[in-house]
Amino acid sequence: MATEQTVNRDGVGSPKDARDVLSVTDERTGETYELPITDGTIRASELRQIKVSDDDFGLMSYDPAFLNTASCRSAITWIDGDKGELWHRGIPIEQLCEHSTYLEVAYLLIYGELPTEDQLAQWVHDITIHTFVHENIKKFVEGFRYDAHPMGMLLASVGALSTFYPEAKHIMDPEERYLATIRLIAKMPTLAAFAYRHNRGLPYVYPDNDLRYPGNFLSMLFKMTELKYEPDPRLEKALDVLFILHADHEQNCSTNAVRAVGSSQVDPYSAVAAGVAALYGPLHGGANEAVLRMLARIGSTDKIPEFLEGVKRGDERLMGFGHRVYKNYDPRARIIKKHVDEVLEATGMNPALDIAVELEKRALDDDYFTSRKLYPNVDFYSGLIYQALQIPTDMFTVIFAIPRTAGWVSQWLEMVDDSEQKIARPRQIYTGGGPRDYVPMERR
Ligand code: ACO
């Protein structure tokens, strides 16, 4: 029978009292280990002391897709999925959408505090004067096929920024970090609009620095022959709210990509390009487009019961419903819904809205959805707003990428300053064979 032995751990991370430990008994050896619990977690590296012999590598945890692994400590964004709460730097998203602007929220995400009046003026000024891109970027975008996906163009042009600003590789230099932060937030709408105009075969529109951040983006998208583009304030406001709602969402797929790539100490443009690439994927940035297709397919409110029966049979999913983290109404969906009416008042009614409202009502009355905690997510209504703004569906994910840049940059800055972070390098469970000898070609 194996003897029982307790292994205590001293030093940093030791439990404050006897309750803050996890006792683990390894039935292979009979040894018991006490692993400190801090912030509701154990350190995976603590498992390495659990060995069957001296030359054993030690126990690892296996967690594909990080379903139950905290990869960092972060003070930026908090989500309570059960309550349906989202805070940035402790401030609820509802208050930010009501009182703030996207650029102020970007400052909050990056610096951790709301700016004073002077700080905000300086911040907005610095971003505004960096909205132009090098003329060669235009030539670079011109090189794409006429029907290139705008997200592919954005991905390439954000990565290309690193070649225009090679000093950005000095990631420990505060001045360079500030410049990269400003440039990324400032130039992302310009790059996005260039991609859109390229698809349309329209001349590129230079930034108009008299306009506010969302208004300037609308101008770069839609300005034609008029001398000055005057954005409709209702549309500008709705776009600003959409930007706030998409600014950050803690350790999602693209943010994790920015952190992982940035952990190699590459320049921030390259790290953010990794975030754009991750967002490009349909499991991350593409659901709002699927909602519009679904609403078009349903066609009229009288077809909703039949459609929902099909969903319940498992024929398809109710797009824009459900979320891995939110098991309650996604707070962002509630806020967007309030702005849909204002936008449609400016642009004219969209019959798809009636279908969406009725669909939501019926689904929330149905035990299939409520028992599975399926509620509308951010994508249920956002596509309707983009459609009303006459933004083509290919551009939806690009518009997500513009505000998410503030989140990516703030998470990158936090990661660079975190003394616990090293190059991200997971372990694996090797499932291959070997060792075996190389077989020359003639003997295969
Ligand atoms: N319609 C119908 N049933 C659903 C839906 C849905 N939209 N979402 C989940 N379910 C059901 C599943 O069939 C499953 O039922 P079961 O227990 O009888 O098998 C149960 O609810 C749990 O579903 P999971 O797939 O385990 O939930 P998961 O957390 O893995 O998926 C996801 C979350 C991917 C968002 C899912 O709800 C979904 O596909 N929704 C539709 C797509 C969508 O709107 N995506 C946008 C998410 S928000 C964003 O990324 C910005």
Residues whose N, C-alpha, C, O or C-beta is under 5 A from the ligand:
A	BS01	ACO	L283 H284 A287 E316 R317 L318 M319 G320 F321 G322 H323 R324 R372 N377 D379
